[in-house]
Amino acid sequence: MPISIQLSSETEQRLGFLVTQTGRSKADYLREIIENSFDDLEDSYLATQVLERVRSGQEKVYSASEVRKELGLDD
């Protein structure tokens, strides 16, 4: 799927340097950056949503002692 994005001049220069030094394409680097960063982005944004639910009382929070007791780890 083709996508068009605008990069800052600094990012464009850094990307261009990698391309000239390695012979790989800009698309190769951008694809690798996106694929390698996707898990972190998902974790960050999903964690923010959970935090909002906790703060609004929509998400139950358990203490460490409650979890240990429920799992039978304090026996």
LUMTORTI-352147 format. One record per residue: residue number from 1; residue in three letters; z, y, x of N, C-alpha, C, O in turn. Coordinates in steps of 0.1 Angstrom, whole numbers, always signed. Atoms other than C-alpha are relative to their C-alpha. Layout:
! residues N
fiza i NUM&aa Ala&n.w Z&n.v Y&n.u X&ca.w Z&ca.v Y&ca.u X&c.w Z&c.v Y&c.u X&o.w Z&o.v Y&o.u X
...
! end
This chain:
! residues 75
fiza i 1&aa Met&n.w +0&n.v -12&n.u +8&ca.w +0&ca.v +0&ca.u +0&c.w +0&c.v +12&c.u +9&o.w +10&o.v +15&o.u +16
fiza i 2&aa Pro&n.w +1&n.v -13&n.u -8&ca.w -11&ca.v +33&ca.u +17&c.w +10&c.v +10&c.u -6&o.w +12&o.v +12&o.u -18
fiza i 3&aa Ile&n.w -10&n.v -11&n.u +4&ca.w +16&ca.v +60&ca.u +17&c.w -2&c.v +11&c.u +10&o.w -5&o.v +9&o.u +22
fiza i 4&aa Ser&n.w +1&n.v -12&n.u -8&ca.w +14&ca.v +95&ca.u +30&c.w +13&c.v +7&c.u +1&o.w +20&o.v +9&o.u -9
fiza i 5&aa Ile&n.w -13&n.v -7&n.u -2&ca.w +44&ca.v +112&ca.u +46&c.w -2&c.v +11&c.u +10&o.w -11&o.v +11&o.u +18
fiza i 6&aa Gln&n.w +0&n.v -11&n.u -10&ca.w +50&ca.v +144&ca.u +65&c.w +11&c.v -2&c.u +10&o.w +23&o.v -4&o.u +5
fiza i 7&aa Leu&n.w -10&n.v +1&n.u -11&ca.w +69&ca.v +142&ca.u +98&c.w +2&c.v +13&c.u +6&o.w -7&o.v +22&o.u +7
fiza i 8&aa Ser&n.w -2&n.v -12&n.u -8&ca.w +86&ca.v +169&ca.u +117&c.w -8&c.v +0&c.u +12&o.w -13&o.v -11&o.u +17
fiza i 9&aa Ser&n.w +9&n.v -1&n.u -12&ca.w +67&ca.v +181&ca.u +147&c.w +7&c.v -8&c.u +12&o.w +0&o.v -14&o.u +20
fiza i 10&aa Glu&n.w -8&n.v +8&n.u -10&ca.w +95&ca.v +165&ca.u +169&c.w -3&c.v -15&c.u -1&o.w -6&o.v -22&o.u +8
fiza i 11&aa Thr&n.w +2&n.v +14&n.u +3&ca.w +91&ca.v +132&ca.u +152&c.w -14&c.v -4&c.u +3&o.w -16&o.v -15&o.u +9
fiza i 12&aa Glu&n.w +14&n.v +2&n.u -2&ca.w +54&ca.v +134&ca.u +154&c.w -3&c.v -1&c.u +15&o.w -11&o.v -10&o.u +20
fiza i 13&aa Gln&n.w +2&n.v +0&n.u -15&ca.w +55&ca.v +141&ca.u +192&c.w +6&c.v -13&c.u +5&o.w +0&o.v -19&o.u +14
fiza i 14&aa Arg&n.w -6&n.v +12&n.u -5&ca.w +79&ca.v +112&ca.u +198&c.w -8&c.v -12&c.u -3&o.w -10&o.v -21&o.u +5
fiza i 15&aa Leu&n.w +8&n.v +11&n.u +4&ca.w +58&ca.v +89&ca.u +178&c.w -13&c.v -1&c.u +8&o.w -18&o.v -11&o.u +13
fiza i 16&aa Gly&n.w +12&n.v -1&n.u -8&ca.w +27&ca.v +101&ca.u +196&c.w +2&c.v -5&c.u +14&o.w -7&o.v -12&o.u +20
fiza i 17&aa Phe&n.w -4&n.v +4&n.u -14&ca.w +44&ca.v +95&ca.u +230&c.w +0&c.v -15&c.u +0&o.w -5&o.v -21&o.u +10
fiza i 18&aa Leu&n.w -1&n.v +14&n.u +1&ca.w +52&ca.v +59&ca.u +220&c.w -14&c.v -6&c.u -1&o.w -17&o.v -16&o.u +6
fiza i 19&aa Val&n.w +14&n.v +5&n.u +2&ca.w +16&ca.v +53&ca.u +209&c.w -8&c.v +1&c.u +13&o.w -15&o.v -9&o.u +17
fiza i 20&aa Thr&n.w +8&n.v -1&n.u -12&ca.w +1&ca.v +66&ca.u +241&c.w +6&c.v -8&c.u +11&o.w -2&o.v -13&o.u +20
fiza i 21&aa Gln&n.w -7&n.v +8&n.u -11&ca.w +26&ca.v +48&ca.u +263&c.w -2&c.v -16&c.u -2&o.w -3&o.v -23&o.u +8
fiza i 22&aa Thr&n.w +0&n.v +14&n.u +3&ca.w +23&ca.v +14&ca.u +246&c.w -13&c.v -5&c.u -6&o.w -16&o.v -17&o.u -5
fiza i 23&aa Gly&n.w +12&n.v +5&n.u +6&ca.w -11&ca.v +13&ca.u +229&c.w +1&c.v -5&c.u -14&o.w -9&o.v -9&o.u -21
fiza i 24&aa Arg&n.w -2&n.v +4&n.u +14&ca.w +4&ca.v +3&ca.u +196&c.w -3&c.v +12&c.u -10&o.w -3&o.v +23&o.u -5
fiza i 25&aa Ser&n.w +3&n.v -10&n.u +10&ca.w -5&ca.v +22&ca.u +164&c.w +12&c.v +7&c.u -6&o.w +23&o.v +1&o.u -6
fiza i 26&aa Lys&n.w -10&n.v -7&n.u +7&ca.w +15&ca.v +48&ca.u +146&c.w +5&c.v -9&c.u -12&o.w +17&o.v -10&o.u -15
fiza i 27&aa Ala&n.w -3&n.v +8&n.u +12&ca.w +14&ca.v +25&ca.u +115&c.w +9&c.v -12&c.u +5&o.w +19&o.v -15&o.u -3
fiza i 28&aa Asp&n.w -8&n.v +11&n.u -5&ca.w +29&ca.v -4&ca.u +136&c.w +15&c.v +5&c.u +2&o.w +24&o.v -1&o.u -3
fiza i 29&aa Tyr&n.w -14&n.v -5&n.u -2&ca.w +59&ca.v +18&ca.u +146&c.w +7&c.v +4&c.u -13&o.w +18&o.v +1&o.u -15
fiza i 30&aa Leu&n.w -6&n.v -5&n.u +13&ca.w +64&ca.v +33&ca.u +112&c.w +4&c.v -12&c.u -9&o.w +15&o.v -12&o.u -15
fiza i 31&aa Arg&n.w -3&n.v +13&n.u +7&ca.w +63&ca.v -2&ca.u +96&c.w +13&c.v -6&c.u +5&o.w +22&o.v -10&o.u -2
fiza i 32&aa Glu&n.w -11&n.v +6&n.u -7&ca.w +88&ca.v -15&ca.u +121&c.w +13&c.v +8&c.u -3&o.w +24&o.v +3&o.u -6
fiza i 33&aa Ile&n.w -11&n.v -9&n.u +3&ca.w +111&ca.v +15&ca.u +116&c.w +5&c.v -2&c.u -14&o.w +17&o.v -3&o.u -17
fiza i 34&aa Ile&n.w -4&n.v +2&n.u +14&ca.w +111&ca.v +11&ca.u +78&c.w +6&c.v -13&c.u -2&o.w +17&o.v -14&o.u -8
fiza i 35&aa Glu&n.w -5&n.v +13&n.u +2&ca.w +116&ca.v -26&ca.u +79&c.w +14&c.v -2&c.u +6&o.w +22&o.v -9&o.u +0
fiza i 36&aa Asn&n.w -12&n.v +2&n.u -7&ca.w +144&ca.v -25&ca.u +104&c.w +12&c.v +9&c.u -6&o.w +23&o.v +5&o.u -4
fiza i 37&aa Ser&n.w -10&n.v -9&n.u +5&ca.w +162&ca.v +4&ca.u +86&c.w +3&c.v -3&c.u -15&o.w +13&o.v +2&o.u -20
fiza i 38&aa Phe&n.w -2&n.v +2&n.u +15&ca.w +159&ca.v -9&ca.u +50&c.w +13&c.v -6&c.u -4&o.w +19&o.v -1&o.u -13
fiza i 39&aa Asp&n.w -13&n.v +6&n.u +4&ca.w +190&ca.v -31&ca.u +50&c.w +11&c.v +11&c.u +1&o.w +20&o.v +11&o.u -8
fiza i 40&aa Asp&n.w -10&n.v -10&n.u -1&ca.w +211&ca.v -2&ca.u +63&c.w +0&c.v +10&c.u -12&o.w +10&o.v +15&o.u -17
fiza i 41&aa Leu&n.w +2&n.v -10&n.u +11&ca.w +197&ca.v +22&ca.u +37&c.w +5&c.v -6&c.u -13&o.w +12&o.v +1&o.u -21
fiza i 42&aa Glu&n.w -4&n.v +6&n.u +12&ca.w +203&ca.v -3&ca.u +9&c.w +16&c.v -1&c.u +0&o.w +22&o.v +2&o.u -10
fiza i 43&aa Asp&n.w -15&n.v +1&n.u -1&ca.w +239&ca.v -9&ca.u +21&c.w +7&c.v +13&c.u -3&o.w +16&o.v +14&o.u -11
fiza i 44&aa Ser&n.w -6&n.v -13&n.u +1&ca.w +246&ca.v +28&ca.u +23&c.w -1&c.v +5&c.u -15&o.w +10&o.v +9&o.u -20
fiza i 45&aa Tyr&n.w +2&n.v -6&n.u +13&ca.w +232&ca.v +38&ca.u -11&c.w +7&c.v -9&c.u -11&o.w +13&o.v -3&o.u -20
fiza i 46&aa Leu&n.w -8&n.v +9&n.u +9&ca.w +247&ca.v +7&ca.u -29&c.w +15&c.v +2&c.u +1&o.w +22&o.v +2&o.u -9
fiza i 47&aa Ala&n.w -15&n.v -3&n.u -2&ca.w +281&ca.v +14&ca.u -14&c.w +4&c.v +13&c.u -6&o.w +15&o.v +14&o.u -12
fiza i 48&aa Thr&n.w -3&n.v -13&n.u +6&ca.w +279&ca.v +50&ca.u -26&c.w +2&c.v -2&c.u -15&o.w +10&o.v +4&o.u -21
fiza i 49&aa Gln&n.w -1&n.v +3&n.u +14&ca.w +273&ca.v +37&ca.u -61&c.w +13&c.v -7&c.u -4&o.w +19&o.v -4&o.u -14
fiza i 50&aa Val&n.w -12&n.v +7&n.u +3&ca.w +302&ca.v +13&ca.u -60&c.w +12&c.v +10&c.u +2&o.w +21&o.v +9&o.u -7
fiza i 51&aa Leu&n.w -11&n.v -10&n.u -2&ca.w +325&ca.v +41&ca.u -46&c.w +1&c.v +9&c.u -13&o.w +12&o.v +12&o.u -17
fiza i 52&aa Glu&n.w +0&n.v -9&n.u +12&ca.w +315&ca.v +63&ca.u -76&c.w +6&c.v -8&c.u -12&o.w +13&o.v -2&o.u -20
fiza i 53&aa Arg&n.w -6&n.v +8&n.u +11&ca.w +323&ca.v +34&ca.u -100&c.w +15&c.v -2&c.u +2&o.w +23&o.v -1&o.u -8
fiza i 54&aa Val&n.w -14&n.v +1&n.u -3&ca.w +357&ca.v +29&ca.u -83&c.w +7&c.v +13&c.u -4&o.w +17&o.v +13&o.u -10
fiza i 55&aa Arg&n.w -6&n.v -13&n.u +3&ca.w +365&ca.v +66&ca.u -85&c.w +1&c.v +3&c.u -15&o.w +10&o.v +10&o.u -20
fiza i 56&aa Ser&n.w +0&n.v -2&n.u +15&ca.w +356&ca.v +67&ca.u -122&c.w +7&c.v -10&c.u -8&o.w +8&o.v -9&o.u -20
fiza i 57&aa Gly&n.w -7&n.v +11&n.u +7&ca.w +376&ca.v +36&ca.u -130&c.w -8&c.v -11&c.u -6&o.w -2&o.v -19&o.u -13
fiza i 58&aa Gln&n.w +8&n.v +10&n.u +6&ca.w +347&ca.v +15&ca.u -139&c.w +0&c.v -13&c.u +9&o.w -5&o.v -23&o.u +4
fiza i 59&aa Glu&n.w +0&n.v +12&n.u -9&ca.w +352&ca.v -9&ca.u -109&c.w +14&c.v -3&c.u +4&o.w +22&o.v +6&o.u +8
fiza i 60&aa Lys&n.w -14&n.v +5&n.u -3&ca.w +384&ca.v -29&ca.u -104&c.w +1&c.v -1&c.u +15&o.w -8&o.v -6&o.u +22
fiza i 61&aa Val&n.w -3&n.v +1&n.u -14&ca.w +400&ca.v -27&ca.u -70&c.w +12&c.v -9&c.u +2&o.w +22&o.v -8&o.u -6
fiza i 62&aa Tyr&n.w -11&n.v +9&n.u -3&ca.w +423&ca.v -53&ca.u -55&c.w +6&c.v +2&c.u +13&o.w -2&o.v +6&o.u +23
fiza i 63&aa Ser&n.w -6&n.v -2&n.u -13&ca.w +448&ca.v -50&ca.u -28&c.w -2&c.v -13&c.u +9&o.w -5&o.v -23&o.u +3
fiza i 64&aa Ala&n.w +2&n.v +12&n.u -8&ca.w +447&ca.v -74&ca.u +2&c.w +10&c.v -10&c.u -4&o.w +7&o.v -22&o.u -3
fiza i 65&aa Ser&n.w -10&n.v +10&n.u +4&ca.w +479&ca.v -91&ca.u -10&c.w -4&c.v -7&c.u -13&o.w -2&o.v -19&o.u -14
fiza i 66&aa Glu&n.w +5&n.v +6&n.u +12&ca.w +464&ca.v -97&ca.u -44&c.w -11&c.v -10&c.u +3&o.w -12&o.v -21&o.u -3
fiza i 67&aa Val&n.w +11&n.v +9&n.u -4&ca.w +433&ca.v -112&ca.u -28&c.w +5&c.v -13&c.u +7&o.w +1&o.v -24&o.u +3
fiza i 68&aa Arg&n.w -6&n.v +11&n.u -7&ca.w +454&ca.v -134&ca.u -5&c.w +6&c.v -10&c.u -10&o.w +5&o.v -22&o.u -9
fiza i 69&aa Lys&n.w -7&n.v +8&n.u +10&ca.w +475&ca.v -146&ca.u -35&c.w -10&c.v -7&c.u -8&o.w -8&o.v -19&o.u -11
fiza i 70&aa Glu&n.w +10&n.v +6&n.u +8&ca.w +444&ca.v -153&ca.u -56&c.w -7&c.v -11&c.u +7&o.w -10&o.v -22&o.u +1
fiza i 71&aa Leu&n.w +7&n.v +10&n.u -8&ca.w +428&ca.v -173&ca.u -28&c.w +10&c.v -11&c.u +5&o.w +5&o.v -20&o.u +12
fiza i 72&aa Gly&n.w -9&n.v +10&n.u -4&ca.w +460&ca.v -192&ca.u -21&c.w +3&c.v +1&c.u +15&o.w +6&o.v -9&o.u +21
fiza i 73&aa Leu&n.w -1&n.v -2&n.u -14&ca.w +462&ca.v -178&ca.u +14&c.w +15&c.v +3&c.u +5&o.w +18&o.v +2&o.u +17
fiza i 74&aa Asp&n.w -14&n.v -3&n.u -4&ca.w +499&ca.v -169&ca.u +13&c.w +9&c.v -12&c.u -1&o.w +21&o.v -11&o.u +2
fiza i 75&aa Asp&n.w -8&n.v +12&n.u +2&ca.w +511&ca.v -205&ca.u +7&c.w +5&c.v -5&c.u +13&o.w +12&o.v -15&o.u +14
! end
